[in-house]
Amino acid sequence: MAQAQLTAVSFNIKKREYWLPEGMRCEVEGCETPIFSSLSIYIKHWKAKHIPVVPIYQCSICQSRFGRRCELTRHLRFFHHLSVEDTNAILCKVQPEQLPNMHYRDPGDVLPRQAKPRVNVEAREAARRQRERYAAEHKVEFPNLVGAITVPRDKVAYIFDVPGLGPRLQLKAKPGWCPEYK
């Protein structure tokens, strides 16, 4: 029960201090780390060392295991050479296995730092509400794009009418396109 309460408290935004822009070390006692230059690196460290249970994602093809879903995605795409569609089909079925973190170091009462808001929170919320009101008052009708044509960026689509056959599409190389810069 105490662990569940600690986990709930660790995500309490109001109690967490802000990240120092000049960088900092991990504040957990006994955690020997270099100075983290960015908040994202610090958060990766926090997830790797100070979370008691971690998700493990396993490749259904070769049984390799990864600590993050994005690593499994990269593995499927570049090791197994799967298409985006095939990768997404596999990822939809993958459920992470929750395992005890073998590198876990108890943070005690230390909470992970958070990013300092760049804009006044009240002003940001007021602007968001204003945008929502504007969007509700000014509805935009989007065209039905069923049957829309996808044209590669190095091509130009010409649509013309052939008597007796109807509209036809021709793709031509874009003027000035240099193929070696693909």
C-alpha positions as CSV (number, residue, x, y, z in Angstrom):
1,M,0.0,0.0,0.0
2,A,2.8,2.4,0.8
3,Q,4.3,1.8,-2.7
4,A,1.0,2.7,-4.3
5,Q,0.8,5.9,-2.3
6,L,4.4,6.8,-3.2
7,T,3.7,6.3,-6.9
8,A,0.6,8.5,-6.7
9,V,2.6,11.2,-4.9
10,S,5.5,11.1,-7.4
11,F,3.2,12.4,-10.2
12,N,1.8,15.3,-8.1
13,I,2.9,18.2,-10.3
14,K,2.5,20.9,-7.6
15,K,5.0,19.3,-5.3
16,R,7.7,18.8,-7.9
17,E,10.4,21.4,-8.3
18,Y,11.5,22.8,-11.7
19,W,14.4,21.6,-13.8
20,L,17.4,23.9,-13.6
21,P,18.4,25.2,-17.1
22,E,22.1,24.9,-16.4
23,G,21.6,21.1,-15.8
24,M,22.0,19.1,-12.6
25,R,22.8,15.7,-11.1
26,C,20.2,13.2,-9.9
27,E,19.2,14.2,-6.4
28,V,18.5,10.7,-5.1
29,E,20.9,9.8,-2.3
30,G,23.6,7.3,-3.5
31,C,22.8,7.7,-7.2
32,E,26.1,8.7,-8.7
33,T,25.5,10.4,-12.0
34,P,27.2,13.0,-14.2
35,I,25.4,16.3,-14.6
36,F,22.4,15.9,-16.9
37,S,22.5,18.7,-19.6
38,S,18.8,18.3,-20.5
39,L,15.5,17.4,-18.8
40,S,14.8,14.7,-21.4
41,I,18.1,12.9,-20.5
42,Y,17.2,13.3,-16.8
43,I,13.7,11.8,-17.3
44,K,15.2,8.8,-19.2
45,H,17.6,8.3,-16.3
46,W,14.7,8.6,-13.8
47,K,12.6,6.0,-15.7
48,A,15.6,3.6,-15.9
49,K,16.7,3.9,-12.3
50,H,14.0,5.1,-10.0
51,I,10.8,3.3,-11.2
52,P,10.5,-0.1,-9.4
53,V,8.6,-1.9,-12.2
54,V,9.5,-1.4,-15.8
55,P,7.7,-2.4,-19.1
56,I,9.6,-4.8,-21.3
57,Y,8.5,-5.1,-25.0
58,Q,9.3,-8.4,-26.8
59,C,9.7,-8.9,-30.5
60,S,7.3,-11.6,-31.7
61,I,9.6,-12.5,-34.5
62,C,13.0,-13.1,-32.8
63,Q,12.1,-12.7,-29.1
64,S,14.5,-9.8,-28.6
65,R,13.5,-7.6,-25.6
66,F,13.5,-3.8,-25.3
67,G,12.9,-1.4,-22.5
68,R,10.9,1.1,-24.6
69,R,8.3,0.7,-27.3
70,C,10.1,3.0,-29.7
71,E,13.2,0.7,-29.5
72,L,11.0,-2.2,-30.6
73,T,9.5,-0.1,-33.4
74,R,13.0,0.7,-34.7
75,H,14.1,-3.0,-34.3
76,L,11.1,-4.2,-36.4
77,R,11.6,-1.5,-39.1
78,F,15.4,-1.7,-39.5
79,F,16.4,-5.2,-38.3
80,H,13.4,-7.2,-39.8
81,H,12.9,-4.7,-42.6
82,L,9.1,-4.5,-42.1
83,S,6.9,-1.8,-43.7
84,V,5.2,0.8,-41.5
85,E,1.9,-1.0,-41.9
86,D,3.3,-4.4,-40.9
87,T,5.2,-2.8,-37.9
88,N,2.0,-1.1,-36.7
89,A,0.0,-4.4,-37.1
90,I,2.6,-6.1,-34.8
91,L,2.8,-3.2,-32.3
92,C,-1.0,-3.2,-31.9
93,K,-0.8,-6.7,-30.5
94,V,2.2,-6.2,-28.2
95,Q,1.5,-5.9,-24.5
96,P,4.4,-4.9,-22.3
97,E,5.5,-7.3,-19.7
98,Q,5.9,-5.6,-16.3
99,L,9.1,-6.8,-14.6
100,P,11.0,-5.7,-11.5
101,N,13.7,-3.1,-12.4
102,M,17.0,-4.7,-11.7
103,H,18.7,-1.2,-11.7
104,Y,16.1,0.2,-9.3
105,R,17.3,2.7,-6.6
106,D,14.7,3.9,-4.2
107,P,14.3,7.7,-4.6
108,G,12.8,8.0,-1.1
109,D,11.1,11.4,-0.8
110,V,12.8,12.8,-3.9
111,L,10.4,13.6,-6.8
112,P,11.5,14.0,-10.4
113,R,12.0,17.5,-11.6
114,Q,9.5,19.0,-14.1
115,A,9.9,21.4,-17.0
116,K,9.2,25.0,-16.2
117,P,6.2,26.4,-18.1
118,R,7.4,28.7,-20.9
119,V,4.3,30.8,-20.8
120,N,2.1,32.0,-17.9
121,V,-0.3,29.1,-17.2
122,E,-3.3,31.3,-16.8
123,A,-2.7,33.2,-20.0
124,R,-2.1,29.9,-21.9
125,E,-5.4,28.5,-20.5
126,A,-7.3,31.7,-21.4
127,A,-5.9,31.5,-25.0
128,R,-6.8,27.8,-25.3
129,R,-10.4,28.6,-24.2
130,Q,-10.6,31.5,-26.7
131,R,-9.4,29.2,-29.5
132,E,-12.0,26.6,-28.6
133,R,-14.8,29.3,-28.6
134,Y,-13.6,30.6,-31.9
135,A,-13.5,27.0,-33.4
136,A,-17.0,26.3,-32.1
137,E,-18.4,29.5,-33.6
138,H,-16.6,29.2,-36.9
139,K,-17.1,25.6,-38.1
140,V,-15.0,24.5,-41.0
141,E,-16.4,22.0,-43.5
142,F,-13.7,19.7,-44.8
143,P,-14.1,18.2,-48.3
144,N,-14.7,14.5,-48.6
145,L,-11.3,13.1,-49.6
146,V,-12.5,9.6,-50.6
147,G,-10.8,8.8,-53.9
148,A,-8.2,11.6,-53.4
149,I,-4.9,11.1,-55.2
150,T,-1.6,11.0,-53.4
151,V,1.2,12.5,-55.4
152,P,4.9,12.0,-54.5
153,R,6.7,15.2,-53.8
154,D,9.0,14.7,-56.7
155,K,6.1,14.5,-59.2
156,V,3.4,16.8,-60.6
157,A,-0.1,15.4,-61.3
158,Y,-1.8,16.4,-64.6
159,I,-5.5,15.5,-64.8
160,F,-7.0,15.7,-68.3
161,D,-10.2,14.5,-69.9
162,V,-9.9,11.9,-72.7
163,P,-13.0,11.9,-75.0
164,G,-14.9,8.7,-74.5
165,L,-12.7,7.5,-71.7
166,G,-13.2,10.2,-69.0
167,P,-10.6,11.8,-66.7
168,R,-7.1,10.5,-66.7
169,L,-4.1,11.1,-64.5
170,Q,-0.5,11.5,-65.6
171,L,2.5,11.9,-63.2
172,K,5.5,13.7,-64.5
173,A,8.8,14.7,-62.8
174,K,8.6,18.0,-61.1
175,P,10.4,20.7,-63.0
176,G,13.8,21.4,-61.4
177,W,13.7,18.3,-59.3
178,C,17.1,16.8,-58.8
179,P,16.9,13.0,-58.2
180,E,20.2,12.7,-56.3
181,Y,18.7,14.8,-53.4
182,K,15.9,12.3,-52.6
